[in-house]
Amino acid sequence: MKKALEKLDNPQNKHKTIHVAGTNGKGSTIAFMRAIAKEHGLCYGSFTSPSIIDVHDQIQLNGINVKPEQMDMAFEKMQRANLSGMLTDFELLTVAAFLVFETETLDIVFIEAGMGGRFDSTNVFQKSLAVIPSISIDHTNFLGDTIEKISWHKAGILKEDSKLIIGQLEPQAKTVFLQEALEKKGVIIEYGNDFIVHNNSYSYDKTVFNGLHPSMLGNHQKSNMAIAITALLESSFPLDESKVQLAVKHARMQGRMERIEENLYFDGAHNKASIDSLVETIKSNFPHKNIHFIVGILKDKDYIYMLRKLEKIGSSFEFVQFHHERALPPSELYKHCLHDDKRITKDMEEFLFKNIQNNDVTIVTGSLYFISELRLKTGK
């Protein structure tokens, strides 16, 4: 990546950057940052993954998907720089994002790490503010099977003499980050210690914002919101309380308890921590309703754990085949599911709207890739 970017005169270093890694909460934190930036009239770019519909929604300028012609120009630049054969598809897309941003006058750029952090294709900045909302077990084939190993990968986004903003992490993770900060002379700013949200009020140092009511469901969204506010303050942007109030109220994240219609939600929970959060969100928001799950999961995820958690609150289960090289066959999910009311379905659309008429709640979950495909099929 660095060799390729040098051939292009290092476009990644042209803007002030907030680099977000971690297991869960990356997308939501960036959604809050985008909303706050927009409300304050800042010009911003963002690069996130995976795509919701196609690659154009991964690169955005002021909340608008990159235009095909802008993407074409970026790839033409790469071709002229003779990058053919040097990079993987995701690396090419990352470079394309940097080239698109380079042509714009932007106040801030938000970059989401693809996987891990230390060796991720996005970890190429000379200077950036690092943000890590959470750490849990995921991508064990690539990042290791312990919190410490995974944390080591994530901690790699901290730059020399820079700052790292973290959510509430397990002690094992925190120890790894403290060691990284010591080696790089960095500063760690921690949720619950340096900044906090309590009773809908955010406080950090001498800054206090009251009346913050995020519309994104789930208690974990309050810490993601607080991390987003702190990141923008640490990036030297003066924030206005009333604008922050509006921003967090309007912030939306596709595929995170996303309300599609009355009583129909899409949530891309795909690991232990995000499934735990999803279950808690459902319990607190729909305590007396029947919950129907439509599920598609990748085979390298802990689908047994996910099923056991969802079975405790689910009224019925539909398992679906989706087109991804790592998709788990629905027959496997059906076999391992212990719930009595379960089936494999091919007619997705019929089931999608079947239960929401009688005030039951339908939740599509298990994978962001699954949700992306469903979105394309249904136009939702």
PEMO-V684054 format. One record per run of one state. SS is the DSSP state (H for helix, E for strand, - for the rest). FROM is the first residue (numbers start at 1). LEN is the number of residues. Records with the same first field share a line. If there is no record, write none. Layout:
SS = FROM-LEN / FROM-LEN
This chain:
- = 1-1 / 8-3 / 14-3 / 22-4 / 40-4 / 48-7 / 58-1 / 62-2 / 66-2 / 81-8 / 103-5 / 113-16 / 133-7 / 144-3 / 156-7 / 167-4 / 185-2 / 192-3 / 199-2 / 205-2 / 210-10 / 235-6 / 251-7 / 262-2 / 268-4 / 286-5 / 296-2 / 299-4 / 312-4 / 320-7 / 328-2 / 337-5 / 345-3 / 355-1 / 359-2 / 366-2 / 379-2
H = 2-6 / 11-3 / 26-14 / 55-3 / 68-13 / 89-14 / 140-4 / 147-9 / 171-14 / 220-15 / 241-10 / 272-14 / 303-9 / 330-7 / 348-7 / 356-3 / 368-11
E = 17-5 / 44-4 / 59-3 / 64-2 / 108-5 / 129-4 / 163-4 / 187-5 / 195-4 / 201-4 / 207-3 / 258-4 / 264-4 / 291-5 / 298-1 / 316-4 / 327-1 / 342-3 / 361-5
